[in-house]
């Protein structure tokens, strides 16, 4: 028996209950997409270059998470060569039983594991080339010169947190270095010029700020552009920030301090976006004035779609999962059927529209109404969505 995916001629069923990590179809109005695109583009070093701190808000289910996933995918996959930047998306502020800024820091660093390894390898290659150009020729002499450059460049490359440089060096061949960098290891700290573990908001923000500034604005005295092309920006998207209003005061205070110091430490090429359900003014009750005063723009609102935008969105989703690109964008639905689905879906958000389409498609296949090369008509929608 053919599956619904095969009958609908799709690569797979896109209408999942849990949203996929890779989102490449925009699910809101174009003016909202353009506003967010302006935010993530403006902070790049090849554009304006100043850091951005923005709030994306809307009622529950309107698509804030979808929008943040969309731009995470946009930056790291579909436009990766243009942006050439790391982007971390945290799906919630509830990351542990007790989430303080240190928990956020550790989750960010864990998400950056591959980027950290790549950064360390690129620095190592650049310093090795500089060592070779210094006049030494024997392999051991080149290695010694390179190691000296690692040691002597720490203050110049990471003035906010010089220990970041020996930590990066350590990630190349020391299995404990990354754990120390994440603040989860307290042994062997002297190997990385640390007097204590990274276990405070102060150390965490200093280290993360130093990393952001290193990869986006490195010292060209040590790392010339030819040897170490910089990232154009650094992006951090944090969703469900409104949950902080239910956190204990000491945890909120920790996150306040961490966010404030992180923003202060990254005046250029850093983009922080908060996703908030409900009224964004809730942030004034969560964060102190020194944080909310740093918002770089007015809050950007995500809204439920109208019927025409709903149809456009669903057609784009179907098109992206089409097995045969020559099929009509809306297949196996008539466009009028998609319009009827939108009409019958009270809350026209990505989640609720997916639910409606999923139900109609499944019922059409199970009842035999949809046969190979057939269509789902308006009458079918009326029969399956009550």
C-alpha positions in Angstrom: 0.0 0.0 0.0 1.3 3.4 -1.0 2.0 5.9 1.8 0.5 9.4 2.0 3.9 10.8 1.1 4.2 8.6 -2.0 0.7 9.4 -3.2 1.2 13.1 -2.7 4.5 12.8 -4.5 6.5 14.4 -1.7 10.1 13.6 -0.6 8.7 13.3 3.0 5.7 14.6 4.9 6.5 18.1 5.9 3.5 18.5 8.2 5.1 17.2 11.4 3.7 17.8 14.9 7.2 18.9 16.1 8.9 21.5 13.9 12.1 20.5 12.2 15.3 22.2 13.1 15.9 23.2 9.5 13.2 25.7 8.4 13.6 27.2 5.0 10.0 28.5 4.4 9.0 31.8 5.9 5.7 31.6 7.7 4.7 35.3 8.3 4.3 38.5 6.4 7.1 39.7 4.2 7.5 43.0 6.0 8.3 41.1 9.2 10.9 39.0 7.4 12.5 42.1 5.9 12.6 43.7 9.4 14.5 40.7 10.8 16.6 40.4 7.7 17.7 44.0 8.2 18.6 43.2 11.8 20.8 40.2 11.0 22.4 41.9 8.0 23.1 45.3 9.6 25.4 43.9 12.3 27.8 42.3 9.9 31.2 43.8 9.6 30.8 44.3 5.9 27.6 46.3 6.5 27.0 48.7 9.4 28.8 46.5 11.9 27.2 47.7 15.1 25.7 45.1 17.5 22.0 44.6 17.6 19.7 43.6 20.5 16.2 42.9 19.4 13.0 41.4 20.7 10.7 39.2 18.5 7.3 38.8 20.1 3.8 37.6 19.4 1.0 35.5 20.9 1.6 31.9 21.7 1.6 29.8 18.5 2.0 32.7 16.1 5.4 31.5 14.8 8.2 33.1 16.8 10.2 29.8 17.1 9.6 29.2 13.4 10.9 32.6 12.5 14.1 32.1 14.7 14.7 28.7 13.2 14.2 30.2 9.7 16.9 32.8 10.3 19.2 30.3 11.9 18.9 28.1 8.8 19.2 31.2 6.6 22.5 32.2 8.2 24.1 28.8 8.6 22.8 26.9 5.5 21.0 28.7 2.7 23.2 31.8 2.8 26.2 30.5 4.7 28.7 31.8 2.1 27.2 35.3 2.3 27.0 35.5 6.1 30.1 33.4 7.1 29.1 33.6 10.8 28.3 31.3 13.7 24.7 31.3 14.9 23.4 29.6 18.1 19.7 29.1 18.6 18.5 28.2 22.2 14.9 26.9 22.0 14.1 28.0 25.5 15.5 29.6 28.7 14.5 26.5 30.6 17.7 24.6 29.8 18.2 22.9 33.1 16.4 22.4 36.5 17.9 25.7 37.5 19.0 27.9 34.6 21.4 30.7 35.4 23.7 32.5 33.0 26.4 29.9 33.5 24.0 27.3 32.1 23.3 29.5 29.1 27.0 30.0 28.6 27.7 26.3 28.7 24.9 25.5 26.2 26.2 28.2 23.9 29.8 26.9 24.0 28.6 23.3 23.5 26.7 24.5 20.4 29.9 26.1 19.2 32.1 23.0 19.6 32.8 22.6 15.9 33.2 26.3 15.4 35.7 26.4 18.3 37.7 23.5 16.8 37.7 25.2 13.4 38.8 28.5 14.9 41.6 26.9 16.8 42.8 25.0 13.7 42.7 28.2 11.6 44.7 30.2 14.2 47.2 27.3 14.4 47.6 27.3 10.6 48.1 31.0 10.5 50.7 31.0 13.3 52.5 28.2 11.7 52.8 30.1 8.4 54.1 33.1 10.4 56.6 30.9 12.1 57.8 29.6 8.8 58.2 33.1 7.5 60.3 34.1 10.5 63.4 32.5 9.0 63.6 29.2 10.8 63.5 26.1 8.7 63.9 22.9 10.8 60.5 21.4 11.7 61.2 21.5 15.4 62.3 25.1 15.2 59.1 26.0 13.3 57.0 24.2 15.9 58.8 26.0 18.8 58.3 29.3 17.0 54.6 28.6 16.5 54.1 27.7 20.2 55.9 30.9 21.2 53.4 32.8 19.0 50.5 31.1 20.7 51.9 32.0 24.1 52.9 35.6 23.3 49.7 36.5 21.4 47.2 35.8 24.2 46.9 39.3 25.5 46.7 40.8 22.0 44.2 38.4 20.6 41.9 38.2 23.6 42.5 41.2 25.9 39.2 40.7 27.7 40.1 37.1 28.7 43.7 36.1 27.7 43.2 32.5 28.9 40.9 32.0 25.9 44.0 31.6 23.7 45.7 28.8 25.6 42.3 27.2 25.9 41.8 27.3 22.1 45.4 26.0 21.7 44.5 23.2 24.1 41.5 22.0 22.1 43.8 20.9 19.3 45.4 18.1 21.3 44.2 18.2 24.9 40.9 16.3 25.5 40.1 18.3 28.6 40.5 21.8 27.2 37.0 22.1 25.8 35.5 21.0 29.1 37.5 23.7 30.9 36.4 26.2 28.3 32.7 25.2 29.0 33.3 25.6 32.8 32.6 21.9 33.5 36.2 20.9 34.3 38.3 22.2 37.2 41.4 20.2 36.8 44.6 21.2 35.0 43.7 24.9 35.0 47.3 26.0 35.2 47.9 24.6 31.7 45.6 27.3 30.4 46.8 30.2 32.6 43.7 30.0 34.7 43.6 30.6 38.4 40.2 29.1 38.8 37.4 27.4 36.8 35.0 29.4 34.6 32.2 29.2 37.2 30.9 32.8 37.5 28.9 35.2 35.3 31.9 37.4 35.2 34.3 34.8 33.8 31.6 33.4 31.4 30.8 36.8 29.9 34.4 37.8 29.6 35.3 34.5 27.9 32.3 34.5 25.5 32.8 38.2 24.7 36.5 37.6 24.0 35.5 34.7 21.7 33.0 36.9 19.8 35.5 39.7 19.3 38.3 37.3 18.4 36.3 35.6 15.5 34.7 38.8 14.2 37.4 41.4 14.8 40.8 39.7 15.3 44.0 41.6 15.8 45.5 41.9 12.3 48.9 42.5 13.8 48.8 38.8 14.8 46.3 37.3 12.3 46.4 39.0 8.9 43.2 38.8 6.8 44.9 36.5 4.3 45.8 34.0 7.0 42.6 34.3 9.2 39.5 35.6 7.4 37.1 36.8 10.2 33.5 35.9 10.7 31.2 38.7 9.7 29.1 38.5 12.8 28.1 36.3 15.8 24.4 35.5 16.3 22.6 34.3 19.5 18.9 33.6 19.4 17.2 32.8 22.7 13.6 31.7 22.7 10.9 31.6 25.4 12.5 34.4 27.4 9.1 35.1 29.0 9.6 31.9 31.1 12.2 33.9 33.2 9.3 35.6 35.0 8.7 32.2 36.8 12.4 31.8 37.7 13.8 32.4 41.2 15.2 35.8 41.8 18.8 34.7 42.1 18.6 33.0 38.7 17.0 36.0 37.1 19.7 38.2 38.6 22.4 36.0 37.2 21.0 36.1 33.7 20.5 39.9 34.0 24.1 40.4 34.9 25.3 38.0 32.2 23.3 39.5 29.4 24.2 43.1 30.4 27.9 42.3 30.5 27.8 40.3 27.3 26.2 43.2 25.4 28.7 45.6 27.0 31.6 43.4 25.9 30.5 43.0 22.3 29.8 46.5 20.8 30.3 45.3 17.3 29.2 42.4 15.0 27.1 40.8 17.7 23.4 40.1 17.3 21.2 39.0 20.2 17.5 38.2 19.6 15.0 37.4 22.3 11.8 35.4 21.4 9.0 36.4 23.7 5.4 35.1 23.9 2.8 37.7 24.8 3.4 41.4 25.6 7.1 42.3 25.3 6.6 44.7 28.2 7.0 41.7 30.4 10.8 42.1 29.8 10.7 45.3 31.9 9.6 43.2 34.8 12.3 40.6 34.2 15.4 42.7 33.2 16.7 45.8 34.9 16.9 49.1 33.1 20.5 48.6 32.2 19.5 45.7 29.9 16.3 47.0 28.4 17.9 50.4 27.6 20.2 48.5 25.3 17.4 47.3 22.9 18.6 48.6 19.5 15.2 48.7 17.9 11.5 48.6 18.7 10.1 45.1 19.3 9.2 43.2 16.1 5.8 41.5 16.2 4.9 38.2 14.6 1.2 38.0 13.7 -1.2 35.2 12.6 -1.6 35.0 8.8 -4.6 36.0 6.7 -6.0 33.4 4.3 -4.0 34.4 1.2 -0.7 34.4 3.1 -1.7 31.0 4.6 -2.1 29.6 1.1 1.2 31.1 0.0 3.0 29.5 2.9 1.4 26.1 2.4 2.2 26.1 -1.3 5.8 27.0 -0.6 6.1 24.2 2.0 4.7 21.7 -0.5 7.0 23.0 -3.3 10.1 22.6 -1.1 9.2 18.9 -0.4 8.2 18.1 -4.0 9.7 14.9 -5.4 9.1 16.1 -9.0 9.7 19.9 -9.3 7.5 19.9 -12.4 4.4 19.2 -10.3 2.2 22.2 -9.5 3.3 23.9 -6.2 0.0 23.1 -4.5 -0.3 19.4 -5.5 -2.0 17.2 -4.2 -4.3 20.0 -3.1 -6.3 22.3 -5.3 -5.5 25.9 -4.5 -9.2 26.4 -3.6 -8.8 23.4 -1.1 -5.9 25.1 0.5 -7.9 28.3 0.8 -10.7 26.4 2.4 -8.2 24.8 4.9 -7.0 28.3 5.8 -10.6 29.5 6.2 -11.4 26.6 8.5 -8.3 27.0 10.6 -9.1 29.6 13.3 -5.5 30.4 14.3 -3.6 30.8 11.1 -0.2 30.0 12.3 2.3 27.5 11.0 1.6 25.0 13.7 -2.2 25.1 13.3 -2.1 25.1 9.5 0.2 22.1 9.6 -2.3 20.3 11.8 -5.2 21.0 9.5 -3.3 20.0 6.3 -2.0 16.9 8.0 -5.5 15.8 9.0 -6.9 16.4 5.5 -4.0 14.6 3.7 -4.2 11.6 6.1 -7.9 11.2 5.8 -7.9 11.6 2.0 -5.4 8.8 1.8 -7.0 6.5 4.4 -10.5 6.8 2.9 -9.2 6.3 -0.7 -10.3 9.8 -1.8 -6.8 10.6 -2.9 -5.5 8.2 -5.5 -2.2 8.4 -7.5 -2.3 11.5 -9.8 -5.5 12.6 -8.1 -6.4 15.8 -6.3 -7.8 16.9 -2.9 -10.8 19.1 -3.6 -12.8 21.6 -1.6 -15.5 19.0 -0.9 -12.8 16.8 0.7 -11.7 19.5 3.0 -15.3 20.1 4.1 -15.7 16.4 4.8 -12.5 16.0 6.8 -12.3 19.3 8.7 -15.4 19.9 10.8 
